[in-house]
Amino acid sequence: MTVHDQDPYSQGPLDSDPEETGEWQQSLDELVDAKGHGRGREIMLSLLKRSKELHLGVPMVPTTDYINTIAAENEPEFPGDEEIERRYRAWIRWNAAITVHRAQRPGIGVGGHISTYASSAALYEVGFNHFFKGADNAGGGDQIFIQGHASPGTYARSFLEGRLSEDQLDGFRQEKSHAPHGIPSYPHPRLMPEYWQFPTVSMGLGPINAIYQAMSNKYLENRGIKDTSQSHVWAFLGDGEMDEVESRGQLQVAANEGLDNLTFIVNCNLQRLDGPVRGNGKIVQELESFFRGAGWNVIKVVWGREWDDLLARDTEGALLNLMNVTPDGDYQTYKAESGAYVREHFFGRDERTAALVKDYSDDDIWNLKRGGHDYRKVYAAFKAATEHKGKPTVILAKTVKGYGLGPHFEGRNATHQMKKMTLDNLKTFRDAMHIPITDAQLEENPYLPPYYNPGAQDETIQYMLERRQALGGFLPERRSTHVGLSLPDDTAYALPKKGSGTQEIATTMAFVRLLKDLLRSKDFGHRIVPIIPDEARTFGMDAYFPSAKIYNPNGQHYTSVDRELLLAYKESPQGQIVHVGINEAGALAAFTAAGTSYATHGEPLIPIYLFYSMFGFQRTGDAQWAAGDQMARGFIMGATAGRTTLTGEGLQHADGHSHLLAATNPATISYDPAYGYEIAHIMRSGLERMYGGNHEDPNVMYYITLYNEPMVMPAEPENVDVDGIVRGIHRVSVGEGEGPRAQLFASGVGLPWALEAQQLLKNDWGVIADVWSVTSWTELRRDGLAADEHNFLHPEEEPRTAYLTQKLQGAEGPVVAVSDFMHAVQDQIRPWVPQRFATLGADGFGFSDTRAAARRFFKIDGPSIVVRTLQSLAEDGVVDRSLAAQAIQKYSLHDVNAGTSGNAGGES
């Protein structure tokens, strides 16, 4: 028991010498009395640090009392004019609320969110007025992740700045019906490409993307591409949002890499969308413990300046105790009630705290504000965050949801869903914000209360504009201009075009060899960012370790176990490879940051993210959607693709559907190539599209599936159909001879089965087939849909013909389409195939077995293609119906052990 009692986490540790302990405590008391709380904190932190060095087993304190981290006497002098800033902050609050209210007018009713910005206005305004650097700042601009539901506040500020018009505010959430002046509901760069930088409303993606944006900033600096030492990343988050796995799951990355260029501001209004975040607990304390445990610097802004005197007079700690033990559910209720209620139910719980406020009126008690609404407290926190070195910082700011909107909004469970105000609400809010709008103006049409803007010449607006000018220009702002990029020449793509000779290699290895040459490409290779989630050896990319090296801002301070091997594991601050560990979500966030560097920093980076295809769109589809919104450019390589190629791996590794998922993302151009030379042309076309300067839509991501099944890679044929490869289909083998004809479509690893079927059809059944490599089922479908839509909307013009239909002109016989994916992937092109069309696909769950057995089970191997082709010819009346049955018997189609299509094993 003695050992356990000495455990620092125990309930009652023994004290072997209470008298000596009392002397230490008295010494600390005297230090604080003489030099203040700040000095006392410094000494305690140094002792805790020293106790760790001495291995005393004393834990760092995970949480502190429920008060401000920065003591009142340690607050810096506020550099601005608080009264002027309060004045236009009130105007912004009004215009933000009216934007949402007017959007709910009869006949429109598109709604919006009023209460989120109301709770966080002071947080944003301290940043916009004193910290957030614009792109024209001498040291570079900051990156601001604005909380999605707070967008009306950002629009309202831009309205006062003259960047948005009243007509645009009236077009809130009416992007098409109010065109060209409609504006999106949330931060959407793709929908407002010169304004928003970062999409954040899919909650949880903002935090993880902000972490990797900060990491990307350091990456640019460490690799000598751009000095980003003055750029800071600020992410505004909700306390309810912190429940998301992505919000917390990568905090240790920021701490491990020492991202002191990153600050999270968590708006702790204690409410989720439906009710309290932690009704029975304290979310600020929970987050403090979590962030501190993850290695972050934590700054709490809990109470406004009105509490300073009370806390100073709380000599017995009674008020501090009440603050510590009161749960969030009660704090929420206090703000929905009155000063009298707070006097009775908070202060009245202890006669000592009741005495502290005995001379306070109920209005005085009601005016005891939360820290997130106190401009000076917030300024002190922001300043401390920017000055802290070696760690990322989180500011936990306690606020009231719906602050300032009146008793019907403030702190109510339903406040997030409340989208409009009554006439009385408007008048109350107008009075609270001191807006110079008359009752008559409000009564004229309560659905359309006026915005307020005194005009650019007003001294208050002039002050506001001067603050932004001093900080480097307006925010948010997105710029897409970037330094020039020299694209690789022909030599970089030469190797895959030669084929693999007699050696069998998989398309994964063909790509890795191509990437090696791209990395060596003069004036270009250094801009490639290989991103790997702990599978480099699986994909054969460990060959890059010694030369490109793995990025680690801390370098490599250990002796590598494989240091004497040719492919030794090497980490470096100048490393090029972003190795994120077993972490697909982090890899996608890294991809997004690198893929938008052309806009964020004016420095193009080419992210190439290689991963198990099953763990791409299926696992991080939401993040890929956000990457598309942010207009990321780069290559997403779905390796070990297909439902039957991963021998023995089983269901959760068997991808037979990623191309369908990828097809739902309009920013994704997806390919399923079979040969190395196809990959070379696709990569080249992708780089040309993204950075060649001639394409109308360069803001795309290329999804390319790769396989681990070895085969002999053919050399590129003379006069190869490059246009066909890029647009989605080209013919690789023309059937020779006389007899019934057919067309075999295949993609990826399925192409060898189609070539096998071509020989079987000719040798066993006298059928002559052409074989086509379909590099992109999805792009063929998109082209077909575009032709159909043009013909639908322009009936008097010459009809357009889909590219696929054009390619099939003169091709005789039915079409049979196959891949290592489910039927629906091939079915995408059905409307534009003029012949009879049949598909074979691997529907259902994957399983562990040999490739040949799996393909026979799914009926996608060479003999299965033969049978389906004979059936289609019979349905066309070209051959006898009995041939299909004969073929089934000949090839033992129902016997999985009779399958022979594909390698039994092999390396990637």
N, C-alpha and C positions, 0 to 999 in steps of 0.2 A: 504493500500500500504506500510505503514511503516513496518508492520510485514514481508511482503514479501521481502522488500528491505534488511531486516536484515537476511533473509535466506542465509546461507553460499553458497547455490547453485545458488543464484540469479545473474543476469548479473552485477548489480552495487550496492552493499551493501553500505548503508550510513555509514559515519564515523562521530561520534559525537564530536571527538576531534582530528582533523588532526595533530595538533602540537605535541600532546603527542604520536600519532602513529609514527610520523617522528622520535621522539627520540628513540623509540623501534627499528625502522628500522636501525637507525644510530648505535645503540648498536650492532645489529647483524652484520652490516658491519665491525665494528671495531673488533669484535670477530673473524670473518673469516680472516681479514687481519692479525691478531696477531697469530692465532692458526690454520688456515687452514680450508678448506672446510669440512674435516672429523669431526672436532669439532663442526662446525656450524650445520652440519647435526644431530649430536648427540643431541644438544640443542633443535633443532626444533622438533625432534622426541619425546623428553621428554616432551616438551610443548604440543604437540598434544595428547600424552598419558594423561597428566595431565588434559587437557581440556575435555577429555572424562570422567575422574573421577569426574570432577566438573559439568558434564552435561551441557556444554556450547553449544552443538549442532554443534560443528565444525567437519566437516568430515575429516577422514584421506585422504590424497592426493592420488587419484587413479592412476595418472600418473605423471611422472617427465619429465623434458626436454629431448629432443632426444640426449642425450649424455651418456657417461659411468657413471654407478653408482659409481664406485670407481675412485676417483680423482687421477691424476697422482702422486701427492705427497704422496698418501696413499698406493701406490702399494708396495708390499713386495719385498724383494730382491729375484731375481731368483736364485735357488740353483744349476742349472745344467750348462752344457756347451751349450749355445744356438747355437753356430756355428756348433758343431758336430751334434746336434739334427736336425738342419735345413738341414744338408747334407743328413742324411739318411731319413728324411721326404721327401725330393725330390726324393730319390730312390723309396720310397714306392709309391709316386704319380705316378711315371713313370711305375712301375710294375703293379699297379692297372689298369691304363689306357691300358697298353699293353695286360693285361689279357683279357679285354673286346674286344679290337681291334682284337686280334688273334682268339677269339671265333667267330668273324664275317667273318672269312676267307672263300673263296669259298669252297663249299662242306660241310661246317658246318653251318654257318649262324645262330647260336643260340643267338647271341647278348649279351646284358647286359647293364648296366648303367655306364657311365663314369663320369658324371658331379656331382652326389651327393657326392661321396667321395672327389672329387676335391675341393668342397666347404668346407668340414668339416675336412680336414686332420689335421689342427692345433689343432682342438678341441679334436680329438681322441689322437693325439700324446702327448699332455700335460697330458692327463689322463694315457696313457700307460707308460709314462716315470716317472711320479711323484705321481700318486694318486691311480690307480687301483691295489688293493691288490690281489695277487694270493692265491690259496687254501693253500699254505704252509706258508703263513704269520702267525706269532705267534698269532695274534688276530683274525684269520679267514679271509676268502676271501671276496671280493666284488662280487656283481652281476651286470653284464653289459648288458644292453639291447641295442644292436647295431642296428642302423637304417638299415632296410632290403636292400635298394638300395645301401648302402655303403659297402656291403660285399666284393667287390674286394679289397678294401683298407685293410681290415682285413686279407684277404688271402695274400696280398702282404707283409704285415708286417711279417706274419708267414713264408713266403718264405725267407726273410732275416734272420729270427731267426733259420732257418734250420728245421722248423717243417713241411713245405710243400715243395715238389720238383717242379722243372720246369715242369715235366710231369703232375703233379697234376694241376698246373695253366693252362696248355694246355687242361686239362679235364674239365675246367669250363663249367658248364651246360651240361655235357655229361656223366651222371652218369652210364649209361648202356653201351653206345657205346664206352666209354673210360675206362671201368672197368678193373682193380680194382682201377684206379687212377682218376676216375671222381669225381668232387666235385659239390655240389648243388649251385643253383643260389643265394639263400638267406640263412639267418640263419635258418637251419632246423635241430634240434637235432636228430630227428629220422633218418635222412639221413646221419648224420655225428655225431654219438652219443658220441664220445670221444672229440669232439671239441666244437660244438655250445651248449649253455645252453638254450637260449630263442629264440623262433620264433617271429619275429616282423614285417614281411612284409605285413601282413594283417593289414593295417594301422588303428590305433586307439587301437588295442589290446595291443601294447607295453606299452602305457601310463597307462592304467588301470591295466594291469598285474604287472607293476613295482610298482604301489601304493600298491597293495595287497601283493607283494613280501616283500616290506618294512614292511608292517603290520605283515606278517607272521614271519619275523625276530624278531620283538618285542614280538610277541606271544610266540615264542620258549624261549626267554629270560625270559619273565614275568612268564611263567609257569615252569621255572626251568629245562627245557629240555636241553638247550645249551646256553652258553654265546655268544651272537651275537652282543654285544655292539660295537665291532670294525668293523663290517661288514657294508658296505655302498652300496646302490643301486643307480646306475647311468643309466639313460634312455636317449638315443639320439633320438630326434624326429625332424620331419620336420615342418616348419611353416604351410605348406599346410595340413599336417597331423592333425594339431590342429583344423581343421574344423570338424573332425570326432566327433560324439557325445561321443563316449567312451573316446576320448582324454581329454575332459574337464569335463565330467559328474561326476567324482568321486574326483575332486580336493579337495572338502570340507572334504572328509574322511581323506585325508593325513593331512590336517590342524587340524581337530578336534582331531586326535590321536597324534598330535605333532610329526610327522614322520621326525625328523631331521636327520634320516639315509637315506634320499631320496633326490636325485638331478635330476631334469630334465635339459637337455641341448637341447634347441630348436635351431636348425640350421636355422636361419632366412635369407635364401638367397632370400627371397621375391618372390619365384616362386613356383607354383604348377607344376603339370605335363604338363599343357597346356599353362600356362601364369602366370601373376602376381597373388599373393595371395590376395592382396588388392591394386589394381592399383590406386584407388582414395583415399585410406586411408593409414594407417601405421600399419602394422601387429605387429611390436614390441610394439608400444604404446597400441594397442588393447589387446595384450596378457599381458602386464604389468598390465593394469587395471583389467583384468579378474583374473589373478593369485593373485594380491594383494587383490582384493575383496574376494577371496576364502580363504584368510588367509595365503598365502605363502610369504616367503622372496624372493624378486625379485632383480636380479643383471643383469643389462644391459651392454653388451659389444658391443658398436656401432661403435666406431672409433679407429683406430690404433694410434700408438705413433706419427706418422707423423702429426697428427692433434693437438697434445698437444700445440705446440707453437702458432698455429693460434688461438686456443681457449683462450690461455693466453693473446694474444694481442687483443682479441675481447672485448675491454673495454666497448663498447656501446651495446653489445648483438646483433649486426647485423647478425653475422654468426650463432649464436644460433637461431635467429629467422628464418633464411633460413632453417636451419636443421629441425626446428619444423614444418614448413609449407610445405615443399617439400613432395609430395606424393610418395609412393613406385614405382609407374609406371615410374616416372621421374628418381628415383635412379637406376632403372633397365636399363633405356635407357642410362644413363651416362656411365655405365660399358660396354655397347655395342658400345660406340662411341670412343672418344679420349680425351686427355688432353685439347686440344684446344676447343673441344665442351663443356667440363665441365667448362672451364674458362668463356666461353661466356654465357652458359645457366644456370649455377649455381651461380658462384661467380659474374658474370656480372649483376645479377638482382639487386644488391645494390652497389652503388659506394664505400661504406665503405668496403664491402667484396672483391670487385675487388682490392682495394688498399692493402688489406692484402696479396694478392698473386702476386702483380705487379712484384716482383723480382723472382718469381717462373717460371721456364721453363715449357713448356707443359708436358715434361716428369716428372718433379717434381709434377705437379698437378695430373698426371695419377698415380703417386706412392703414393698418399694419400690413404692408405689402410683402409678397413673396419676392425672393431675390432676383428671379428672372425678369422682373418688371422694373428693377432698379438700375438705371442707366450707369451709375458710377460703379456699382458692384459688378455689373457685367463687364464694364470697361477694364476693371482691375483684373478680372479673370482672363479676358482676351490678351491683355498685355503680359500677364504671367505666362500664358501658354506660348506666346511667341518667343519669350526669353528663355524658356526651359530648354535645355540641351540634353541630348542623349536618349530621350524617350518621347514617344507620342503622348499627347495630352488629351484627356477627355474633360469637358466642362459639363457638369451636371447641374442644370439650371431649373429650379423649381418655379413653376408658373401656374396660371389658372386658365383652363381651356375656355375660350369665349370671353377672355378678359376685356372689360370695357363695353361689352355689348348689352349689358343690363341684366337684371335678375332672371329673366326668362332664358338666358343663354349660359351665364357663367356657372361652370362646374356641373352642369346638368348631364345626366347620363346620355340624353338624346342629342346633346349639342352638336355632335359631329354630323348628324343627319339633318339638322335645321338649316334651311337654305334661304329663308326669307324672313322679313321682319314686319310686324304690324306698324300702323301709323304711330302708335304710342311708343313702340320699340324704337322707331326712327327718331322720334323727338328726344327720347331719353339718351340715345346714343349720340345724337347731335349735340346735346347739352354737355354730355361728359367729355366730348372731344373738342368743344368750343368751336364748332364749325359755323361760319357766318352764313347760314342758310335759314330763311324765315319759315315760320309755321305755314304761311300761305304757299310757299314753294313746295313744301312737303305735302300739303293737303291737295294741291292741284292734281296730282296723280301719284298716289302712294306706291304704285307699281314701278314708277320711274322717277324716284327722287334724284335730284341733280348731283353730279360729281362736283368736286371743288378743286379748282386750280386758279390761283391768283395771277398766273402768267409769268413768263420768263423774266420780266423786269422787276418782279417783287424781290425785295431785299432778302427775304427768307429763302426763296428759290435760288437766288444768286449765291447765297452761302452754301446751299446744298450742292450746287453745280461746282463751286470752287473746291469743295471737299473731294469730289470725284476727280476733278482735274489734277489736284495735288497727288492723288493716289494712282494716276495713270489711266484715267478714262472710265467709261461706263462699264457696268456689269449688271447682269450677265451679258456676255458678248461672245460670239463664236466666229472665228476667222478661219478660212480654209486655204489661205495663201501659204505657201511653204517654199523652202529652198529647192532649187532644181535637183533632179534625180537623174543620174546617168544609168540607163537600163543596160543589162548585160547584152553582149553581142552574141553572134552565132556560136562562138566557141564554147560558151557556157552550157549550151544545149546539145553539144555534139555527141557526148558519150551514149546517151540512151538511144540515139538514132542509129548507132552501129549495131545494136542488138547485143546479145550475151554470148554469141558464138555457140559452142556446144554446152556451155555451162547453164544449169537450171538456176534461175533466181526468181524470187517473188517480186511483185510490183512494189512492195515496201522497200526492198533492197534497191530496185531500180530508181526509186525516188530518192533514197538516201544518197546514192552515188551522184545523182543530179544535184541534190542540195549541196553536196561537198564542193562541186564546181561553182555553184552559185555563190557560196560563201567566199570563194577565192576570187570572184569577179572584181576587177579593179573599179574603184570609186562607187561600188554598190554593195559588195558583200558584207561590209561592216554594218550595214543598215538592217540586215536580216536578224530577227530575234527568234531563234529556235526555242520553243516552249515545250517542256516535257514533264508529264506527271509521273515521275518515278518508273518509267518503262523504257529508258534509253537502250538498255541491253536487249530487251525484247525486239526492238525495232532496228537494232544494229547501229544506233546512233552513239554508242560509247566510243566509236572511232573519233568523234569530235572532241572528246574530253581534253586530250593533251594540247590541241592547237587552239580551239575556240574557247575552251575552259568554261567552267560553270560559274555564273555570276554569284558572288557573295561579297557584300560590301565590307565584311569583316575579314576577308581573306581566308587563308587556310593555316591555322595555327597548330596543326597536329601532323604527325608523321603518317602519311597514307600507307595502308597495309599493302597496296599494290604499286608502290612508288617506283619499283624497278621494272614494272611491266611496260610494254609498249603503249598500252591503252590505259595508263594510270588515271585515277580519279583526281582531277585538279580543280580547285576553287580559287577564284581571284576577284578582287574588286573591279577589274577590267574585263571579267568574263562575259562572254556573249550569250551563253545558254542560260535561259531562265528555267531552273529545275525546281518545281514547286512541291515536290514530294507527292504522296498519294492524295491528290487534292484537285479534282476536276474543276470544282467551283473556283478555286484560286487561279487555276490555269486559264480559265475563261476570262476572269477579271484581268489577269495580266495581258491576255490577248487583246482585250478591249482597250486597255490603256495604251499599249504599243500601237495598236491599229488606228488609234485616233491622234497619235502624236503629231501627225501632219497638221492637224487643226489646233490642238492644244498648245503646241510649242513651235509650229512651223517647221518641224524637222521630221520628215517621213521615216518611219520604221516599218519593216515588213515582218509582222509576226507570222510564224509558221508553227502551228500548234498540232503536235502529233499525239494521238491517243487511241485507245481501244474504241472502235466505232460505236460499240454498244453503249459506251459511257459518255457519249457526246450529246446529241440532241435529246436522247431519252433522259439523261441526267441533268443537263444544264440548259435545256431548251429555253427557259425563261431568260437566262442570262444571255443567250445568243440572240434572243429577240431584242433585248436591251442594247446589245452590241450593234444590231442593225439600226436601231433607233438613233444611236450615237454616231452612226455612219462610219463604223470601223471598216478598215480595209485589211485584208490578209487572207491567209490560207489555213483552212481547218482540215486536217488530214485524218480521216477515219481509218486507221490501220486495223489489221486483223479483222477485216470486214467479212460479211457474209454469214449465212446461217449454217453452212456445212464445212467451212474451211478450218475451223479451230478444233482439230482432232482431240477429243477427250475433255475439252473444257466444260461443255455443258450449257444448260439453259441460259444462265445469266450472262454468258459471254457471246451468245449466238445472235448476232445482229442480222435480222432479215427485214428490217423496216425503217432504218434510219433515213433512207432516201424519201420515204413518205413524210416523215417528220420534217426533214429539211425543206421539202417542197412547200410547207406551210409558211416558211419565212421568206417574204418577198425580197429580202436583201441577200439571200443565199443562192449562189449559182452552183448547182451540184453536178458532179461527174462520177461515173463508174468506169474508169478506163481499164483496158485489158493489158496494154503493152507499154513499155517504157517510152517509146517515141510518142505515144499519145499523151502521156503525162507531160513530156517536155513541151509539146505544143499548147497544152492546156495551161501550164504554168506561165509560159511566155505570153499567151493571150491575156491571162489574168493580170500580169504585171503591166502590160500595155494598157489594159482597160483602167487599172487603178491609177497609174502614174504616167501613161503615155501622152495624156493631154488631149486626146481626140474623141473620147467617148462621152456621151451625154450624161451617163450615170456611172461615175467611177466608184461610188460609195457602196461597194459590194464585198461579200466574203465568198471565197471559193471553197466549197466542201468537196473533197476528193477522196473517194474510198480506195483503200489499198489492201492487198491481201498478203497472207504469209505462205501461200502455196507456190512452191517453185515450179517454174516451167522455162523452157527455152524462149528467150525474148527475141523475136524476129527483128532483123534490121528494117529500118524504114524503107518502104518501097519507093521506087522512082515515081515522081509525079503523084505523091500521096495527096489525098484530098484533105488538105489542112482546114479548109473552110468547113468541111463536113465534120471533122474531129471536134472543132470548136463549137459548132452549132448543134452537134448531138448525134450524128450518124454518118458512117462512111462504109463502103463495101470493101471487105478485106479478101474475099475469095469469090471468083466467078465460076460457077459450075460449068464443066465442059462435057459435051456429049449430047446425045439425043434421048428424049424421053419426057415424061411429065416433069413440070418444073415447080419449084417452091422457093420461098425466101425464108431464111433463118436469121432471126434477130437475137443477139446475145450481148451481154455487157459483162465487164470485169472478168472474174474467174470462170464465168459461164461460156466465154468465147471458145475455149478448147472443146467443150462438150458439143457446141454447134459444129465445129470443124470435124469432130468425130462422127457426128450424125450425118454430115455431108458425105463422108466416105461410106458409111453404112447404107445410106439411102441409094447411093449409086451402085455399090457393089452387090447389095442384097436385093434391091427392089427396082433398080433401073430408073430411079428418080434423080433428077439433076437439080441441085439446090445452090443458090447463092448464099453466102454468109456475110452478114453485116455486123459491124461493131457499133453498138449503140452506146456512145460515150455519155449521153445524158438523156434519159427518158423525160426528166422534168423540163429541160429547156425545149425539147421538141413539143411538149404539151403547151408550154407558155407561148411558143411561137404560133401554134395552132389556135389557141384561144385568142391571141391578138388578131390573127387573120379573121376569125369568126366575128369578133367584136367590130372590126372595121367594116365588114360586109353588112353587119346588122345595122350599124349607124349610118352607113353611106350606101344605101341600096341603088342609087343612080350611078355610082362609079363602077369602074371595072372591078370585078371581084378579085380579091387577093387569094392566093393559093398557099396553103401551109407549106413550110419547107419540107416536111416529111413527105407530103403528098407529091411534091415536085420530084423528090429523090426517087420515088417509087414508080414514076412514069416509065413505062416500058418494061417493068419488072413483072414477070409472069408467075402465076400460081399463088396459093395461099401463103399467109405469113404466120409463122410460129415464133413467139418471143419468149425468151427464157433468161433468167438471172439467178443469182444466189439469194435473191430477195423474194418477198411474197408476191403473189399474182398482181396485187393492186399497183405495184411499181410499174410493171409492164403495161397494165391496163390503162395507164395515164394517156397513152397515145392512140387508143382505139378509134376515136372519132375521125382521125386523119389518115387512117390506113384504108385505101380504096378496096383492097382485096379482103377475102375472108381472113379473119384474124383470131388466133388462139394464143393463149398464154399458158406457160408452165411456171410455177413458183413454189417457194418453200414457206407455205402457210403453217401456222401453229407454232408451238414452242420448239426450241432447239433441244438437243440432247447430246450425250457423250457417245461417240462411236467413231469409226473410221470415216474418212471422207466419202469413199465409194459407197459404203452402206447407207450413210445419211442421204446421199443424192438419190440412191435407188429408192429409199423410203419416201422421199418427197416427190419422186418422179420428175426429176429435173436433169438427169444425166443423158448422155448421148443416145442410148436406146430409147429412152422415154420421148426425146425429141422426134426420133424416127417414127414411133407409133403415133404421136400426135399429128405429125405431118401426113402420114398415110390416112388418118381419119379425116383430116381437112380435105385432102385430095378426093377421098371417097364422097364427102359431102358435096363437093363440087362436081361429082359425077365423072371424075377423070380416071380413077382406079376402082377396082372392085372392093366392096366393103370388107370382104374376107381377109384382105391383106393385113389390116390392123390386128385382127385376132391371131393371124399367123405370126406376126412380129412379136406380139406379147408372149406367145409360146416359145418362139425361137430364142428370145433374149431372157426368158424366165423373169419377166418384169415384176412379178409379185414376190420374188425372192430377193430379200435385201442382201443376201450373201453372194448373189450373182452380179452385183454391181462392180464395175471396174473403172469408172470415170474418176480420175483424180489420183494424186499421190497418197500413199498411206501416211506419210509424215513429212518431215523436211523442215529446214530452218527458214526463217523469214527472209 
